[in-house]
Amino acid sequence: MAEEKDKDKENELEIDGSGNKKKKMIIIIAAVVLLVAGGGGAFFFMGGEDEAAPTEVSATADTEGSDEAGAESNAVSVGTALYVPMPRAFRFNVPGTARDRFVEIRVQLLVRGADNEETAKKHIPLIESTLLGVFSQANADDLATSVGKASLKQKALTAVQQEMVDIAGGKIVEKVLFTGFVMQ
């Protein structure tokens, strides 16, 4: 009788052992299938076709000036996108209707090409001064909204591009990016 119980336990262990092997095999197969599917999905979404060549703008559009904004962005966007960080955050007080607010903004500049990056780095003190002048004209009530922040970015970009045209002969900076924005 004791021998029969031992045999039953051994049979149960063998069955459980083969079941564990089957479970492990199923888990391994499922993991491989998921990895292959993930790799295929990544290739599909990230890889693939090259960008289409930009279409030519007709001569009438250029003479009419209707595509003036597009021409300006094409003049700046030549080369690889590079980011030039401002060495210090901009900290300043802005007036509001209820009370004055303290604002801290971290800024990076989007430039295209190594030449523009070097030019922007060379003129960082001028860019900082220009940005501080624009930021100091802001209002706390406007900066509390996303529209106000977007407006401030646009004003900063316009002012920086104007300074770069005056000093370096080209717009140099494509975008002013706020990488940190705190208002207390």
C-alpha positions as CSV (number, residue, x, y, z in Angstrom):
1,M,0.0,0.0,0.0
2,A,2.8,2.4,0.8
3,E,4.4,1.5,-2.5
4,E,1.3,2.3,-4.4
5,K,1.1,5.8,-2.7
6,D,4.8,6.4,-3.7
7,K,4.1,5.3,-7.3
8,D,1.0,7.6,-7.4
9,K,3.1,10.6,-6.1
10,E,5.8,9.8,-8.7
11,N,3.2,9.7,-11.5
12,E,1.8,13.0,-10.3
13,L,5.3,14.6,-10.3
14,E,6.0,13.3,-13.8
15,I,2.7,14.7,-15.0
16,D,3.4,18.0,-13.3
17,G,6.9,18.1,-14.7
18,S,5.7,17.5,-18.3
19,G,3.0,20.2,-17.7
20,N,5.6,22.7,-16.6
21,K,7.7,21.9,-19.7
22,K,4.6,22.6,-21.9
23,K,3.9,25.8,-20.0
24,K,7.5,27.0,-20.4
25,M,7.4,26.1,-24.1
26,I,4.2,28.0,-24.6
27,I,5.5,31.1,-22.8
28,I,8.7,31.0,-24.8
29,I,6.8,30.7,-28.1
30,A,4.5,33.6,-27.1
31,A,7.5,35.8,-26.1
32,V,9.2,35.1,-29.5
33,V,6.0,35.9,-31.4
34,L,5.6,39.1,-29.4
35,L,9.2,40.2,-30.1
36,V,8.9,39.4,-33.8
37,A,5.5,41.3,-34.0
38,G,7.0,44.3,-32.1
39,G,10.1,44.4,-34.3
40,G,7.9,44.2,-37.5
41,G,5.7,47.0,-36.2
42,A,8.7,49.2,-35.3
43,F,10.1,48.6,-38.8
44,F,6.8,49.4,-40.4
45,F,6.2,52.6,-38.5
46,M,9.8,53.9,-38.3
47,G,11.3,52.6,-41.4
48,G,10.0,52.5,-44.9
49,E,9.9,55.0,-47.6
50,D,12.0,58.1,-47.9
51,E,10.4,61.5,-47.7
52,A,8.9,62.8,-51.0
53,A,10.7,65.5,-52.7
54,P,9.2,69.0,-52.1
55,T,7.0,70.2,-54.9
56,E,8.0,73.2,-56.8
57,V,6.1,76.5,-56.2
58,S,4.7,78.1,-59.4
59,A,6.2,81.4,-60.5
60,T,2.9,83.1,-60.1
61,A,2.7,82.3,-56.4
62,D,6.2,83.8,-55.9
63,T,5.4,87.0,-57.8
64,E,2.1,87.4,-56.0
65,G,3.7,87.0,-52.6
66,S,1.0,84.6,-51.4
67,D,3.5,82.0,-50.2
68,E,5.7,84.4,-48.4
69,A,5.6,82.6,-45.1
70,G,6.5,79.3,-46.8
71,A,9.5,80.9,-48.5
72,E,10.7,82.3,-45.1
73,S,10.6,78.9,-43.4
74,N,12.4,77.3,-46.4
75,A,15.2,79.9,-46.1
76,V,15.9,79.0,-42.5
77,S,15.3,75.2,-42.8
78,V,18.5,74.0,-44.5
79,G,20.5,71.3,-42.9
80,T,20.1,69.1,-39.8
81,A,18.1,70.3,-36.9
82,L,20.3,71.2,-34.0
83,Y,19.4,72.6,-30.5
84,V,21.3,75.4,-28.8
85,P,20.5,75.6,-25.1
86,M,20.7,78.9,-23.4
87,P,23.2,78.5,-20.5
88,R,20.9,80.0,-17.8
89,A,17.2,80.0,-17.2
90,F,15.4,83.3,-17.5
91,R,14.1,84.4,-14.1
92,F,12.0,87.5,-13.8
93,N,8.9,89.1,-12.3
94,V,5.8,89.9,-14.4
95,P,2.9,92.1,-13.3
96,G,-0.6,90.6,-13.1
97,T,-4.0,92.0,-12.2
98,A,-4.2,90.4,-8.8
99,R,-0.5,90.3,-8.0
100,D,3.0,90.1,-9.5
101,R,4.2,86.7,-10.5
102,F,7.7,85.1,-10.6
103,V,8.5,83.3,-13.8
104,E,11.3,81.0,-14.8
105,I,11.7,79.9,-18.4
106,R,14.3,77.5,-19.8
107,V,14.9,78.1,-23.5
108,Q,16.6,76.2,-26.4
109,L,16.9,77.4,-29.9
110,L,16.2,75.2,-33.0
111,V,18.8,75.9,-35.7
112,R,19.5,74.1,-39.0
113,G,23.1,73.1,-39.8
114,A,26.4,73.3,-38.0
115,D,27.2,76.8,-39.4
116,N,24.0,78.2,-37.9
117,E,24.7,76.4,-34.6
118,E,28.1,78.0,-34.3
119,T,26.7,81.4,-35.2
120,A,24.0,81.1,-32.5
121,K,26.5,80.0,-29.9
122,K,28.8,82.9,-30.8
123,H,25.9,85.4,-30.2
124,I,24.4,83.9,-27.1
125,P,24.8,87.1,-25.0
126,L,22.9,89.1,-27.7
127,I,20.2,86.4,-27.9
128,E,19.8,86.3,-24.1
129,S,19.5,90.0,-24.0
130,T,16.9,90.0,-26.7
131,L,14.9,87.2,-25.0
132,L,15.0,89.0,-21.7
133,G,13.7,92.2,-23.3
134,V,10.8,90.3,-24.8
135,F,10.0,88.3,-21.7
136,S,10.0,91.4,-19.5
137,Q,7.2,92.9,-21.5
138,A,5.0,89.9,-20.7
139,N,1.9,89.9,-18.5
140,A,1.2,87.2,-15.9
141,D,-2.5,86.9,-17.0
142,D,-1.4,86.2,-20.5
143,L,1.3,83.7,-19.5
144,A,-1.3,81.7,-17.5
145,T,-2.9,80.5,-20.8
146,S,-1.4,78.4,-23.5
147,V,-2.3,81.0,-26.1
148,G,-0.3,83.6,-24.2
149,K,2.7,81.2,-24.0
150,A,2.5,80.6,-27.7
151,S,2.3,84.3,-28.4
152,L,5.4,84.9,-26.2
153,K,7.3,82.2,-28.1
154,Q,6.4,83.9,-31.4
155,K,7.4,87.3,-30.2
156,A,10.7,85.9,-28.9
157,L,11.3,84.2,-32.3
158,T,10.6,87.3,-34.2
159,A,12.8,89.5,-32.0
160,V,15.7,86.9,-32.1
161,Q,15.5,86.5,-35.9
162,Q,15.5,90.3,-36.4
163,E,18.6,90.6,-34.2
164,M,20.3,87.7,-36.1
165,V,19.5,89.4,-39.5
166,D,21.0,92.6,-38.2
167,I,24.2,91.1,-36.8
168,A,24.8,87.9,-38.9
169,G,22.9,88.6,-42.1
170,G,20.5,85.7,-41.8
171,K,17.6,84.5,-39.6
172,I,19.8,81.6,-38.1
173,V,17.1,80.6,-35.5
174,E,14.1,78.6,-36.7
175,K,12.3,78.2,-33.4
176,V,12.4,79.3,-29.8
177,L,11.5,76.3,-27.6
178,F,10.4,76.6,-24.0
179,T,11.9,73.5,-22.3
180,G,10.9,74.6,-18.8
181,F,8.2,77.0,-17.7
182,V,7.4,77.8,-14.1
183,M,5.2,80.6,-12.9
184,Q,4.6,81.2,-9.2
